[in-house]
Structures are given as structure tokens and as C-alpha cells.
Amino acid sequence: MLLRTSNSIFVRSISDCRLEPSSSMASISEEQQLPQKRYFRQRAHCNPHSRHSLDSPSRPADVDWPGIFASDFKEGDDVEFADVGCGYGGMLFALAELHPDRRALGMEIRIKVCDYVQEKIRAMRAAHPGCYGNIACVRSNAMKQLVNYFRKGQLSKLLFLYPDPHFKRAKHKWRIISPALLAEYAYVLRPGGRLYTATDVPELHDWIVQHAACHPLFRQLSPDELASDPLTPRLVDTTEEGRKAQREGRSCLPAVFERVPDPADTTGQTGAVQ
């Protein structure tokens, strides 16, 4: 049965929740109903260089984290994970469950998709009190605004899953992995932090590896290191794009890179979270 509200349309079910259903699920309240994805559909990609009406902080110190997370955000709390282009939030919810003691931010440029993730977070929090308070989603253009949100060395995980391949050669400069943007990613990642990528486009995978592996502040994980990272299996089938690729017989091509210390950094400190 559908329920139409002024903001969106919901279904009387939370069956797609990754947590085990509780005995109270049958009598779920109106506030606990999940948004129905088909009412939040938007084009798969949009032009990051178009003029989007986006509010963003001028610097990390100005970010209203308690307002973004709408939950207890104590002094000293930090967002450690960022899912850039988080889509409908599959990986974001997986991070909430894998790391309930860490905060993760989804960044999505498409307004309807961002609305869906925000609605679903609210519904999941209502259905599972005490859970999912560690994730949030903001509408932003990470290609232009990433450093407006995060300080130097703040993040331990930065994810780019199934980004726009921009097949035309003239548009390769729009790809989310590029030499200029890698410098920004190295800035917000702490030494030992990891940059995760996944795509079902072999040519884009080769492009990512070519540019990230040769960057002086990143090194590519070996096959053994990749296999030992508990997040690696989630790169394949957690997102909507990954599941669609599997259904259509396309392989997921993950690549993970570790932030190495700055050449002048002799402390040896790392900030990886497995």
C-alpha cells in the first residue's frame, strides 16, 4: 500500500533494510516507512561543470555537522569516511553497519537522489533506534567543494564507486580521477588512508590505475592487500550500479590506493581503518 506525502511517496515496508527485521516491523509507523526509489529517479550522471545551485561552507570550520547529521555530534567527533557520488546510498548504509563507531558522509550532486538518501536515513533511524546516526548525505559537487568540507588529513576512507566514465576524449578532463583532483584527495586523506574505486568500464579502470598509481602520494594495493580489506567485497554488489552490472554480466573492476606519507613527513603515523 502506498502513502503519498507532500515531500515523497513511501511504501509500508522496510524489507530492504540490511538489519534483521524485528518483531515490531509489522506495525511500522508512518515516520518509519522507507522512500520508494522509483519516485526519486534522475539521470544517471550530470555535468559537474554546469552551474548548480549548491550551498556549501566556505571552509571546513564552518560546516554545520550537527545540522547535517541531525544527531548528537560531540566536540571532537569527526567524519572519517566520504562516499563521493554516493547514488542511492548502498555503500553509505553498508559503512554505517560495518563501522557503527565511525561517521560517514555521502556526497551526491543530483537533488532527487540526495533527497532519497536523506529520507531513507530518517526512516531507517526511526525503524532502528540507535542505528544509522553515524551517516548523512549532502548535496554537493565534490569536484569543486571537497576541501570546503574536510580538513587536511581528516579522512581515512574516500570512495568513488561507478563514476561517470565520460567516454568522449574531449570530456576525459571531467573524470573524477585526474592528476589535479588526486592532489585534493591526497590533501583530505591521512597517511595510511585509502582511496577506493570501482567501475564496470575496463577503459575507465585502466585510466584510474594509470593516474592514481603513478601519483607520488598514492600506491596501489597489492592483490593480497586488496583481498584482506573487508570493504573490498562490498565494492562489487553494494551499490545499485554494481548490482545492475552483475545482472547484465559485466565484471566489477575494483582498485584501491593507499595514501603514503608526505616526503617531508618522518613521523610514520598512519590513519587506516580496516
Secondary structure, DSSP 8 states (H G I E B T S, - for coil): -EEE-SS-EEES--TT-SS---GGGGG--GGG-EE-GGGG---S---TTS-------SSGGG--HHHHHTS---TT--EEEEEET-TTSHHHHHHHHH-TTSEEEEEE--HHHHHHHHHHHHHHHHHSTTSSTTEEEEE--HHHHHHHH--TT-EEEEEEES-----SGGGGGGSSS-HHHHHHHHHHEEEEEEEEEEES-HHHHHHHHHHHHTSTTEEE--HHHHHH-TTTTHHHHSSHHHHHHHHTT---EEEEEEE---TT--S-------
